[in-house]
Amino acid sequence: MGKKTERIMTMLSLIPREPAKISTDRIMGYLSDAGHDVTQRTIQRDLHEVSATHAIVLDERSKPYGWSYIAGYNGRNEAMNPFEALAFIIASREYSSRLPSGIAQYLAPQERAAKRVLDSFSSSLALFDEKVARIPRGFGLMPAEIPQSILDAVYDGLLREKILVLNYATKKQVKVHPLGLVFRDQITYLVCTFWDYQDIRQLALHRIEACSVTGDDAHIPKDFSIRKYEETGAFGYLNSKKRIKLKLKMTKDAANHLKETPISEDQNIIDAEDGWVIVTASVLDRKDLLWWILGFGDKVEVISPITIRKQIYNTLQGAIKNYAARET
């Protein structure tokens, strides 16, 4: 394979479908990372040349100009077999609701292509949509809206490990070194460092007002791991790294699901009096532990530790006061 052919194939793999687009400047950055040192002029000439035989178009309506595959193009999905199509639809349904709404555009064309594959094989596969449902647990919040240009720039800088320049709330023209992304409920956070400082910060993507990618390499701390960072309790879930011995008195109905989905490996459930059970388990001292316990209402009582029992008591007393004030 010649260098030009390899370069063009790389460029075509980078181009998204409409309405998303990618600028020649960003394409040049990815090509450089892949060992193709070419100018923007060469990239523009190559893309204009292949646009005669490929379904790509240049959007010049607003800067930065960018290239896209035309909406609905599915040329890259022709080899998808029905099992791959089923797997993609399930994955898309599972994860699309956990991601910011702007990311859905990357999944939607693939999901449509997967549905076309199923339609082409048999009527039973075509009805797959009616056989699978995903039901979220608990009360859900709408995802925070993130402009597509912000998503593209953040992902670009993160993937290529380049410094980002952004406006964040009242902070203007801040240089950050992107380290990773964390999806917490419906909020997406960029984990990063500022300027030449070493302390790690978290920025909510929906609060970024403007973002651009520089050509400067980001500084990634040695041995940094986004998973290890999250496990330190940096996102506020951990009160401490110590495990606590939790003892709960629960109704059998409330505790029944814990037999199938235990809260720890050493969980133990024994029968108590009058339809209640005693649940013991060693768990992490997390803030969301209180939220989980409170979710059972009057079907649970914390026996120990006493600190959590008092926290639950004070929370419930405060709630009683709120409601009592309205009733008088």
Secondary structure, DSSP 8 states (H G I E B T S, - for coil): --HHHHHHHHHHHH--BTT--B-HHHHHHHHHHTT----HHHHHHHHHHHTTTSSEEEE-SSSS-EEEE-TT--GGGTT--HHHHHHHHHHHHHHHTTS-GGGHHHHHHHHHHHHHHHHHH-HHHHGGGGT-----SS---------HHHHHHHHHHHHHTEEEEEEETTEEEEEEEEEEEEEETTEEEEEEEETT--SEEEEEGGGEEEEEEEEEE----TT--HHHHHHTTTTS-EEEEEEEEEEEEEEHHHHGGGGTS-SSTT-EEEE-STTEEEEEEEEEEEHHHHHHHHTTGGGEEEEE-HHHHHHHHHHHHHHHHHHHHHH-
